[in-house]
Amino acid sequence: MPDDKIVVLGLVSTKWGEIEDAESLIQRIQEAARYIPLGRLALSPQFGLFTSVMAGGLGPAEQAAKLRLVCDVAARLWGG
């Protein structure tokens, strides 16, 4: 991976409403940080929640919960 690139990890599913465990996400990101520095990693929902719209899957409340999870995990790992 070139040093000037950011790797975005789409670890939050857009296919079902179950909220992922924050600790599991942190562990997966820390595993990726063994290969790419943490400062060059990012977390996002898969496909930016696009598949949920196309499949009629996640409702607004579920989407909001998933985005809060992404923000909470990012704050814990990257600050802010």
C-alpha positions in Angstrom: 0.0 0.0 0.0 1.5 3.4 -1.0 2.4 5.6 2.0 0.1 8.4 0.8 -3.0 6.3 0.8 -5.7 5.7 3.5 -7.2 2.3 3.9 -11.0 2.4 4.7 -12.2 -0.7 6.5 -16.0 -1.3 5.8 -16.5 -3.3 8.9 -20.0 -2.2 9.8 -22.6 -4.2 7.9 -25.4 -2.6 5.8 -27.2 -5.8 5.2 -28.7 -6.4 8.7 -29.8 -4.2 11.6 -27.9 -6.0 14.3 -25.3 -3.5 15.8 -21.8 -4.8 15.7 -19.8 -5.1 19.0 -17.5 -2.0 19.4 -14.8 -4.1 21.0 -14.8 -6.6 18.1 -14.5 -3.7 15.6 -11.6 -2.3 17.6 -9.8 -5.6 17.6 -10.3 -6.0 13.9 -8.9 -2.5 13.3 -5.9 -3.1 15.6 -5.2 -6.3 13.6 -5.2 -4.3 10.4 -2.8 -1.8 12.2 -0.3 -4.6 12.3 0.1 -4.1 8.5 -0.9 -0.5 7.9 -0.3 2.3 10.5 -3.4 3.2 12.5 -3.1 6.8 11.3 -3.7 5.5 7.7 -6.8 3.5 8.6 -10.4 4.6 8.7 -13.7 2.9 9.6 -16.9 3.1 7.6 -20.1 1.2 7.0 -20.0 -1.1 4.0 -20.9 0.8 0.9 -21.8 3.9 2.9 -25.2 2.4 3.8 -26.0 2.2 0.1 -27.0 -1.5 0.1 -29.6 -0.9 2.8 -31.4 1.6 0.6 -31.3 -0.6 -2.5 -32.4 -3.7 -0.6 -34.9 -2.0 1.6 -33.0 -3.2 4.6 -32.0 -0.8 7.3 -34.4 1.8 8.5 -33.4 5.3 9.5 -33.0 4.4 13.2 -30.8 1.4 12.4 -28.7 3.5 10.0 -28.3 6.2 12.7 -27.3 3.6 15.2 -24.7 2.2 12.8 -23.3 5.7 12.2 -23.1 6.4 15.9 -21.2 3.2 16.3 -18.7 4.2 13.7 -18.3 7.6 15.4 -17.8 6.1 18.8 -15.2 3.6 17.7 -13.4 6.2 15.7 -13.3 8.5 18.7 -11.9 5.8 20.8 -9.2 4.8 18.4 -8.3 8.1 16.7 -9.5 10.7 19.3 -12.0 13.5 19.0 
